[in-house]
Amino acid sequence: MKRRQFIYLVGLATASGGLAIACDANPNQASTELEKELVVYSGRNEKLIGELIKQFEAQTNAKVQVRYGDTAELASAILEEGTNSPADVFFAQDAGALGAIQKAGRAVELPTSLLNQVDSAYRSPEGKWLGITGRVRTVDYNTKLVQPGELPSSIFDFTDSKWQGKMGWAPTNGSFQSFVTALRVAEGEDRARQWLEGIKANNAKIYPNNTSIVEALTRSEIAVGFVNHYYLERIKQENPQVPVEHHFTEDIGSLVNVAGIAVLNSAKNPNNAQRFVEFMLSENAQNYFANQTYEYPLTSGIAPKGKLKSLQEVQKQTQKIDLSNLNDLEATLQLMQQVEII
């Protein structure tokens, strides 16, 4: 469990080879050069956003330097670097890291014109970050092993003994840990502990990540698995006949988390940073996310790909929480260690 065992608000991650923006002895030339630069710290990997970065460069004539890495490690690096951070923009894989940056006072308030493009559920109440895409937790199930009517409406009902040995989960996976953090925030420590203990007692099979859970479902190795929605959508693009479907619970089990962006208060290129946010909310970029990464677009008028409930339907059924409050990963890791699942 090396990947995310650190505290967002303490800079335990060491940033190697910091990105330097080239400057010239001539201040006017340096200013001109800076206007063409943008430095992005991205917890979204190059496979997901590399093509969009190229499109942004072509559209704006800006030169983008991207430091790819684990979202939480990059958040820690930003906090450790302080106002000396070369980053202009933080593109995070989940809202918890954005909440940490906000609470440390490192994010600026974004223009209303940008904030209003995204539903208030998927952005900071203080306007310091906003979601770009939605990522929904689902209980995916094998249709040969489980009938839809057998699936409970609450995530807590999977602690029932009838699910003994039939489930899969990925305790070391970052998206699962974000879900457990949401469970703690929404339901309290005791209820979260009871759920973890109940799933463990039902001998849920442990997998390294979401992809391996969905693959196990396609092989009928397990009947249900706790995952993010888009992993099944990706597999179905290659094999539409796989006997696996989504089940959305009517509680925090169908948490809507986001991948989103904050502009740093130390940004040396604030204008390009704002243009970057605008670009990621554009129709072109939102369609790209819908059709290439299979996430939920967060601007209106663009539908997700696949047999998915709308975000409005999902949000009606799930408990609303301030996603900024998902930054307390330390307490989540401590709880999971106490339950002995990591």
C-alpha positions in Angstrom: 0.0 0.0 0.0 2.6 2.5 -1.1 0.5 4.4 -3.6 -1.5 6.7 -1.4 -0.2 6.2 2.1 0.5 9.8 3.0 -1.3 12.9 4.3 -2.6 15.4 1.8 -1.8 18.3 4.0 1.8 17.3 4.8 4.4 17.3 2.0 5.7 13.8 2.3 6.0 13.3 -1.5 9.4 14.4 -2.8 9.2 16.2 -6.1 12.1 15.2 -8.3 13.3 17.3 -11.2 11.0 20.3 -10.7 9.8 22.0 -13.8 11.5 25.3 -14.6 10.0 28.0 -16.8 12.7 29.6 -19.0 13.3 33.3 -18.3 15.6 35.8 -20.1 17.7 38.6 -18.8 15.5 41.0 -20.8 12.3 41.5 -18.6 10.1 42.4 -21.6 11.1 39.2 -23.4 10.7 37.2 -20.2 7.1 38.5 -19.9 6.3 37.6 -23.5 7.7 34.1 -23.0 5.7 33.6 -19.8 2.5 34.5 -21.6 3.1 31.6 -23.9 3.7 29.1 -21.1 1.4 26.9 -19.0 2.6 24.4 -16.4 0.1 21.7 -15.4 0.4 19.2 -12.6 -1.9 16.3 -13.7 -3.1 13.4 -11.8 -4.9 12.4 -15.0 -2.5 10.2 -17.0 -1.2 11.1 -20.5 -3.4 8.4 -22.1 -6.5 10.2 -20.9 -5.6 13.8 -21.6 -2.5 13.9 -23.8 -4.5 14.5 -27.0 -6.5 17.3 -25.4 -3.3 19.0 -24.3 -2.1 18.9 -27.9 -5.4 20.4 -29.0 -5.1 23.2 -26.4 -1.6 24.0 -27.6 -2.7 24.2 -31.2 -5.7 26.3 -30.4 -3.9 28.8 -28.1 -0.3 28.7 -29.3 0.7 28.1 -25.7 3.5 25.7 -24.8 2.2 23.3 -22.1 4.6 21.5 -19.7 2.9 18.7 -17.9 4.0 16.8 -14.9 2.1 13.6 -14.7 1.8 11.6 -11.4 -0.4 10.3 -8.7 -3.1 12.9 -7.8 -2.4 12.8 -4.0 1.3 12.9 -4.4 1.1 15.9 -6.7 -1.2 17.6 -4.2 1.5 17.1 -1.5 4.2 18.3 -3.9 2.2 21.6 -4.5 1.9 22.1 -0.8 5.5 21.4 -0.1 6.7 23.7 -2.9 4.5 26.5 -1.6 4.4 29.7 -3.6 7.6 28.5 -5.4 5.7 25.8 -7.2 6.1 26.0 -11.0 2.6 24.7 -11.4 -0.1 27.0 -12.7 -2.9 24.5 -12.8 -3.7 21.3 -10.8 -5.8 18.8 -12.7 -6.8 16.2 -10.1 -8.2 12.8 -10.5 -10.5 13.3 -7.5 -12.1 16.1 -5.5 -10.3 15.2 -2.2 -7.0 16.5 -3.5 -8.6 19.7 -4.7 -10.2 20.1 -1.3 -6.8 19.8 0.3 -5.3 22.5 -2.0 -8.3 24.8 -1.3 -8.1 24.3 2.5 -4.4 25.2 2.4 -5.2 28.5 0.7 -3.5 27.6 -2.5 -6.4 27.9 -5.0 -7.9 31.1 -6.4 -11.6 31.8 -6.9 -12.6 31.0 -10.5 -14.7 33.4 -12.6 -18.5 33.0 -12.2 -18.7 32.5 -16.0 -16.7 29.2 -15.6 -18.3 28.1 -12.3 -21.8 28.5 -13.7 -21.1 25.9 -16.4 -21.0 23.1 -13.8 -23.7 22.1 -11.4 -23.0 23.3 -7.8 -22.8 19.7 -6.6 -19.7 19.2 -8.7 -17.7 22.3 -7.7 -16.3 24.0 -4.7 -18.9 26.0 -2.7 -16.1 28.6 -2.3 -15.5 28.6 -6.1 -11.9 27.5 -5.7 -12.1 24.4 -8.0 -14.6 22.9 -10.4 -15.3 19.4 -11.8 -14.5 18.7 -15.4 -15.9 15.1 -15.6 -18.0 12.9 -13.3 -17.0 9.5 -12.1 -19.8 7.4 -10.5 -19.3 4.5 -8.1 -21.4 1.5 -9.3 -22.0 -2.1 -8.2 -21.3 -4.0 -11.5 -22.8 -7.5 -11.7 -22.6 -10.6 -13.8 -26.0 -11.1 -15.4 -25.6 -14.9 -15.5 -25.1 -15.0 -11.8 -27.4 -12.3 -10.5 -30.8 -11.0 -11.5 -31.5 -7.2 -11.2 -34.2 -7.8 -8.7 -31.8 -9.5 -6.3 -29.6 -6.4 -6.0 -30.3 -4.2 -3.0 -31.0 -0.5 -3.1 -28.4 0.2 -0.3 -24.7 -0.4 -0.4 -25.0 -1.5 3.3 -27.1 -4.5 2.3 -24.1 -6.2 0.7 -23.0 -7.0 4.2 -25.8 -9.6 4.3 -24.4 -13.2 4.4 -26.1 -14.1 1.2 -23.3 -12.3 -0.6 -20.7 -14.5 1.0 -17.8 -15.1 -1.4 -19.6 -13.5 -4.3 -18.1 -10.0 -4.2 -14.9 -8.3 -5.4 -13.2 -5.1 -4.2 -9.9 -3.2 -4.4 -9.0 -1.8 -1.0 -5.6 -0.4 -2.1 -7.1 1.4 -5.1 -7.4 5.2 -4.9 -11.0 5.5 -6.1 -12.1 2.9 -3.6 -10.4 4.9 -0.8 -12.1 8.1 -1.9 -15.4 6.2 -1.7 -14.5 5.1 1.9 -13.7 8.7 2.8 -17.1 9.7 1.4 -18.7 6.9 3.5 -17.0 8.3 6.6 -18.1 11.9 5.8 -21.7 11.0 5.0 -22.4 8.2 7.5 -19.8 8.6 10.2 -16.8 6.5 11.3 -18.8 3.8 13.1 -21.1 3.1 10.1 -18.1 3.1 7.7 -16.2 0.6 9.9 -19.3 -1.6 10.1 -19.5 -1.7 6.3 -15.9 -2.5 5.8 -16.0 -5.2 8.5 -19.2 -6.7 7.0 -17.8 -6.9 3.5 -14.5 -8.4 4.8 -16.6 -10.9 6.8 -18.3 -11.9 3.6 -14.9 -12.9 2.2 -14.9 -10.4 -0.7 -12.1 -11.2 -3.1 -9.3 -8.7 -3.3 -8.2 -7.3 -6.6 -5.5 -4.6 -7.4 -7.8 -2.3 -9.3 -11.1 -1.6 -11.0 -10.1 -3.2 -14.3 -9.3 -6.5 -12.7 -12.6 -6.5 -10.9 -14.6 -6.0 -14.1 -12.5 -8.7 -15.9 -13.2 -11.1 -13.1 -16.9 -10.3 -13.5 -16.7 -11.2 -17.2 -15.2 -14.6 -16.3 -18.0 -15.2 -13.7 -15.3 -15.4 -11.1 -17.4 -13.1 -8.9 -21.1 -12.0 -9.0 -20.7 -8.3 -8.1 -17.9 -5.8 -7.8 -17.5 -2.3 -6.4 -16.0 -0.1 -9.1 -16.1 3.2 -11.0 -18.6 3.1 -13.9 -16.3 3.8 -16.9 -14.2 0.6 -16.6 -17.1 -1.5 -17.8 -17.8 1.0 -20.6 -14.2 0.6 -21.8 -14.4 -3.2 -21.9 -17.7 -3.1 -23.7 -16.2 -1.0 -26.5 -14.1 -4.1 -27.3 -16.7 -6.7 -26.4 -20.3 -5.5 -26.2 -21.5 -8.9 -25.3 -19.8 -9.3 -21.9 -22.5 -10.4 -19.4 -21.9 -7.5 -17.0 -24.1 -4.5 -16.2 -24.2 -1.5 -13.9 -26.3 -1.4 -10.7 -26.8 2.0 -9.1 -27.6 2.0 -5.4 -29.9 4.7 -3.9 -27.4 6.0 -1.4 -23.7 6.9 -1.0 -22.8 3.6 -2.8 -23.4 5.5 -6.1 -21.2 8.4 -5.1 -20.5 10.9 -7.8 -16.9 12.1 -7.6 -15.2 14.3 -10.1 -11.9 14.8 -11.9 -11.4 18.6 -11.7 -9.2 21.6 -11.8 -7.8 24.3 -9.5 -5.8 27.3 -10.6 -3.0 28.0 -8.1 -2.6 31.3 -6.3 1.1 31.2 -7.3 0.4 30.7 -11.0 2.8 32.6 -13.2 0.5 32.3 -16.2 -3.0 32.9 -14.8 -4.4 34.0 -18.1 -3.4 30.7 -19.8 -4.6 28.8 -16.7 -8.1 30.3 -17.1 -8.0 29.5 -20.8 -7.1 25.9 -20.0 -10.2 25.6 -17.7 -12.4 27.1 -20.4 -11.0 24.7 -22.9 -11.7 21.6 -20.7 -15.3 22.8 -20.3 -15.7 23.4 -24.1 -18.0 21.2 -26.1 -15.1 19.6 -27.9 -13.3 18.5 -24.7 -16.5 17.4 -23.0 -17.4 15.3 -26.0 -13.9 13.8 -26.0 -14.3 12.8 -22.3 -17.7 11.2 -23.1 -16.6 9.3 -26.1 -12.9 8.5 -25.3 -12.7 8.1 -21.5 -16.4 7.2 -21.0 -16.8 9.6 -18.1 -19.8 11.9 -17.4 -19.5 15.3 -19.1 -20.3 18.0 -16.5 -21.5 20.7 -18.8 -25.1 20.7 -20.0 -26.3 19.2 -23.3 -23.7 16.4 -23.7 -24.8 12.9 -22.8 -22.5 10.2 -21.5 -21.8 7.1 -23.6 -23.2 3.8 -22.7 -26.3 2.5 -20.8 -25.9 4.9 -17.9 -28.4 6.8 -15.7 -28.2 10.5 -16.0 -26.3 12.4 -13.4 -29.6 14.0 -12.4 -31.1 10.6 -11.7 -28.1 9.4 -9.8 -27.8 12.6 -7.7 -31.5 12.4 -6.8 -30.9 9.1 -5.1 -27.5 9.7 -3.5 -26.7 11.8 -0.5 -25.2 15.1 -1.4 -21.9 16.0 0.3 -19.3 18.7 -0.2 -16.7 16.9 -2.3 -14.0 19.2 -0.9 -14.4 17.3 2.4 -13.0 14.1 0.8 -9.5 15.4 1.6 -9.0 13.4 4.9 -7.3 10.4 3.4 -5.2 9.8 6.5 -8.2 8.9 8.7 -9.5 6.6 5.9 -6.2 4.8 5.7 -6.0 4.4 9.5 -9.6 3.0 9.5 -8.8 0.5 6.7 -5.6 -0.6 8.5 -7.5 -1.1 11.7 -10.0 -3.3 9.9 -6.9 -5.1 8.4 -7.8 -4.8 4.7 -4.7 -2.9 3.7 
